[in-house]
Amino acid sequence: DLARRAAYATPVELEERAGHAAFAVFDQQIGGISSLRPEKVGWAQGAFWRMVAAKNPHVQPRLLLSNLNVPNAFAFPGGIVVMSDSIVDLAYNEPNGADLLCAIFAHELAHVERRHGLQLVLRHSATLVTVATITGDLSTLSAFSTSLPFLLFQRGYARDFEREADLDAIELLRAA
């Protein structure tokens, strides 16, 4: 579809700008500064970088921990992966907790690689897709991306995106 083609045609610099714009809105409106102890942060980062090393993604991913009230994780364009403190806390107390985090990170990194965040914005921005299709200009993508945090929380990713991310995550976990 057009949104998929436009997402894959988006230069990495624009994708990263779109992700930063979306994250800025998330951080101001929804997120909160992580309150995890340093040993838990390091533990979560270790699981994240283990998955990144096995993936070799098209962008340099970043893990951002957030003090959300609910266990959740999601990916923004440009490689920004957000995980709530509550997921880290839950996994930290499990015997196979690092493997659980790796599975979540593998799934979120698949969303990054498949550019699902960009596709979601493009699917809900008919004007942007029309302009991009006609002119090839995606320079306004960052402005449209500010709606992404709300789209993710209201609707989440489409079932087809979730299935793709699950299948890719299984492959990544096998590779790791």
Secondary structure, DSSP 8 states (H G I E B T S, - for coil): -HHHHHHHHS-HHHHHHHHHHHHHHHHHHT--B----HHHHHHHHHHHHHHHHHH--SS--EEEEE--SS--EEEEGGGEEEEEHHHHHHHHTSTTHHHHHHHHHHHHHHHHHTTHHHHHHHHT-HHHHHHHHHH---TTHHHHHTTHHHHHHHT-S-HHHHHHHHHHHHHHHHH-
